[in-house]
Amino acid sequence: MQDEPRADEILTRVANFLKGPATRESGPHISFQLRVAANAVEICQRQLTLAPKAEAEELARLRALLLADGDLPTLNRELAMRIRAGELTLETPGLADHLWATTLAKLAVDQPNYSGYRAALAERGGQ
Amino acid sequence: MERERAMASDGAAPSRTPGEIVAERLAVVAQQHFPGSRGVAKVTRLTAGATQEIWRFDLLQADGDQPLILRRTPGGAVVERTATSTSIGLETEAEILRLVFAAGAPVPEVRHVLTPDDGLGQGFIMTFVAGETLGGRIVRDPRFAEVRPRLARQCGEILARIHATPTENAPPLKHAGAAELIEQLQSSYQATDWPRPVFELAFRWLGAHMPPPPTRPRLVHGDFRNGNLIFDETGVVAVLDWELAHIGDPMADLGWICTNPWRFGVVDKPVGGFGQREELWNGYEAAGGDPVNRAHALFWEVFGSLRWGVMCAGMIPAFRAGDSVERGVIARRASENEVDLMRLLAGKGAD
């Protein structure tokens, strides 16, 4: 499940920046903020194209792993609680695979150029 | 993270810029506290952060001008520290710098600690150390190609000297061992009220792999990493940013510099993107540091990844309260630390 802040919050903030400071001011500070804004828009763009499928798969895995029904936020919270309680560990069949798949899907949206993500993809043979 | 109340002190002087005010007051400081000086010139603000401002200026002297740095509270504010402050405050930082300088570690020399009469807020003046701090340049620029293979060992030697600093005369610093630090991190994470199964796994792992308290608690820098070090062609010339200094487990510093964000993309060189762990540990032990237990070093590396991840995730309230896009993007980088943690805990093992 893609983390907060939500894409709509990010896009609202970008739009306010583009309508406000970006039209009034210039200089290195604004150039930097513009690059950050472009990066933010790209995160949202990838989320729109990639997250629906990834999150549907995540939900299916969670239902199988937890033997429970519910939406993604509910089951994700449940998973977190069961790991905290020690009921699920890396030895639990399916948990490591689920966390790897979920984490890589998140990174594909958030920061696909992150060095740790690239290294993980290489180590895991492009799964 | 910070709960400080601030009162502006640069005063009502609408016709003058902050630079003019700082220059004028620095000139008085020079006259009163730097015998033989003829004033100041080239007063320039380098950064304006949320917790401090950094200014550079030249102290004019008959035998040659000397570049100096002023670190002070933003706008010359008077900051009241509270029990929940995680950073130590600039006066304490100045005292620590003096102790570490005396112990022979490379740090800027403190030249003057501001007093209320100086009218510049809280802070201190230190020598300017020339060099490069940008981590990406340290790991890639050809300028550092020759010295790069020696940097990890050198960092180990410097950490041994920092950790050997006598603390009997140190200002009161927080004592924070592994258990306290995990607890602090846990409460920051839980305050985000957002489930992160990978972070939960890391907390479980840390709880199960907690090292025993160190034989002797040491002065710990708390943020010793590529990005907080000044380098030149001879290697590390200064260690900066002491605001997270505390008394605790020295291995914390050896783990933190290995966490992936400080490798600046050079994943296969765990120490700051420029060297191997063994080089860091060998340098540390050769310079008198306690023997490095590899399992404990790994504990602190995992702790470091989780710490950075929780810090990123903790940006969300500030994002929602302000108008910055950047904070939102930083919050979305928490997932980077999740992939790092998965590689450490459920991958092929450490690089």
Interface residues (C-beta under 8 A of the other chain):
Chain A: D3 E4 P5 E9 I10 R13 V14 N16 F17 G20 Q33 V36 A37 N39 A40 I43 P73 N76 R77 L79 A80 M81 I83 R84 G86 T89 L90 A96 L99 W100 T102 T103 L104 K106 L107 D110 Q111 Y114 S115 G116 Y117 R118 A119 A120 E123
Chain B: W194 P195 R196 P197 V198 E200 L201 F203 R204 N260 R263 G265 V266 V267 A313 I316 F319 R320 D323 S324 V325 E326 G328 V329 A331 R332 R333 A334 S335 E336 E338 V339 D340 M342 R343 L345 A346 G347 K348 D351
